[in-house]
Amino acid sequence: MLDDLTNRGTDWLASAGLRPTRQRVALAALLVGDGCDRHVTAEWLYEAASEAGAGVSLATVYNTLKAFCDAGLLREITVDGSRSYFDTNMTDHPHFYWEDDGTLTDAPADQLRIEGLPSAPSGARVASVDVVIRLRRD
């Protein structure tokens, strides 16, 4: 089982041409080893890595998440301008942000309708649109 997680993580890194260092493989296995998409914070990933005995610092987690984003393996979703989540699902899709417990989940993309966007200023183009729908439980 552990080998499967590690192999999937190593393959994920190779798909983006990233060198499989010990720390990257350990973090990749936690992110995609089970084949499920997830939304994580750096703090969550650090705790999971610590519990798994990966021996990585929080700074290494932040640097590795940045490298994964730069390589196109993760997408960073910022909520409130200060809290970042990292999404392993790279397809275009909206998110629900659950304010009560601070979790981020996928929202159904097929239900989202955007009728139009403002024109980009001269010399610029729209690179992407992130939709985060904030929710509170009743």
C-alpha positions in Angstrom: 0.0 0.0 0.0 2.8 2.5 1.0 4.6 1.6 -2.3 1.5 2.4 -4.3 1.2 5.8 -2.6 4.8 6.5 -3.2 4.7 5.3 -6.8 1.7 7.4 -7.6 3.4 10.5 -6.0 6.6 9.8 -8.0 4.7 9.4 -11.2 2.8 12.7 -10.5 6.1 14.5 -10.1 7.6 13.0 -13.2 4.5 14.1 -15.2 5.6 17.7 -14.6 9.3 17.0 -14.9 10.1 17.6 -11.2 13.0 15.9 -9.6 11.7 13.3 -7.1 13.5 14.4 -3.9 12.7 12.6 -0.7 10.6 15.5 0.6 8.7 16.0 -2.7 7.9 12.3 -2.9 6.7 12.2 0.6 4.4 15.3 0.1 3.2 14.1 -3.3 2.3 10.7 -1.8 0.1 12.6 0.8 -1.5 14.8 -1.8 -2.2 12.3 -4.6 -1.1 8.9 -3.5 -4.6 7.6 -2.9 -5.8 8.9 -6.3 -8.3 11.3 -4.6 -8.5 15.0 -5.3 -8.2 17.2 -2.2 -7.9 20.8 -1.0 -5.2 21.3 1.6 -3.5 24.1 3.5 0.2 24.1 4.0 -0.4 23.6 7.7 -2.6 20.5 7.1 0.1 19.0 4.8 2.8 19.8 7.4 0.8 18.0 10.1 0.0 15.0 7.8 3.7 14.8 6.9 4.8 14.9 10.5 2.3 12.2 11.5 3.7 10.1 8.6 7.2 10.5 9.8 8.3 12.5 6.7 10.5 14.9 8.7 9.9 18.0 6.7 9.8 21.6 8.0 6.9 23.9 7.5 9.1 26.1 5.3 9.9 23.1 3.1 6.1 22.4 2.8 5.5 26.0 1.6 8.4 25.9 -0.8 7.3 22.5 -2.2 3.7 23.6 -2.6 5.0 26.7 -4.6 7.1 24.4 -6.8 4.1 22.1 -7.4 2.0 25.2 -8.3 4.7 26.5 -10.6 5.0 23.1 -12.3 1.2 23.0 -12.9 0.5 20.2 -10.5 -1.6 22.2 -8.0 -3.8 25.3 -8.1 -3.6 27.8 -5.3 -7.0 29.1 -4.2 -6.8 32.2 -1.9 -9.7 32.9 0.5 -10.0 36.2 2.3 -6.7 37.3 0.8 -4.8 35.6 3.5 -5.6 31.9 3.7 -4.5 29.7 0.8 -5.7 26.2 -0.2 -4.0 24.0 -2.7 -6.2 22.0 -5.0 -5.0 18.8 -6.8 -8.0 19.0 -9.2 -6.6 21.1 -12.1 -9.8 21.3 -14.1 -11.8 24.6 -14.1 -14.4 24.4 -11.4 -15.9 26.5 -8.7 -15.5 26.0 -4.9 -17.6 26.2 -1.8 -15.8 27.8 1.2 -17.4 26.7 4.4 -16.9 29.6 6.8 -18.0 27.7 9.9 -15.0 25.3 9.7 -12.7 26.8 7.1 -12.9 24.0 4.6 -12.9 24.3 0.9 -14.8 21.8 -1.3 -15.6 21.5 -5.0 -18.9 23.0 -6.2 -20.7 21.5 -9.2 -19.2 23.1 -12.3 -22.2 22.1 -14.4 -24.5 24.4 -12.3 -22.3 27.5 -12.7 -23.3 30.1 -15.3 -21.2 33.1 -16.0 -22.9 35.4 -18.5 -20.0 37.7 -19.1 -16.9 39.3 -17.7 -15.7 42.9 -17.8 -13.3 43.7 -20.6 -9.7 43.4 -19.6 -7.7 46.7 -19.7 -5.7 47.4 -22.8 -2.6 45.2 -22.9 -4.0 42.5 -20.7 -6.1 39.4 -21.0 -8.1 37.3 -18.6 -6.0 34.4 -17.5 -8.6 32.7 -15.4 -11.6 33.2 -13.2 -11.8 31.7 -9.7 -15.2 31.3 -8.2 -15.4 30.8 -4.4 -18.9 30.6 -3.0 -18.9 31.3 0.7 -21.3 29.3 2.8 -22.6 29.2 6.4 -24.5 26.3 7.9 -27.9 27.0 9.3 
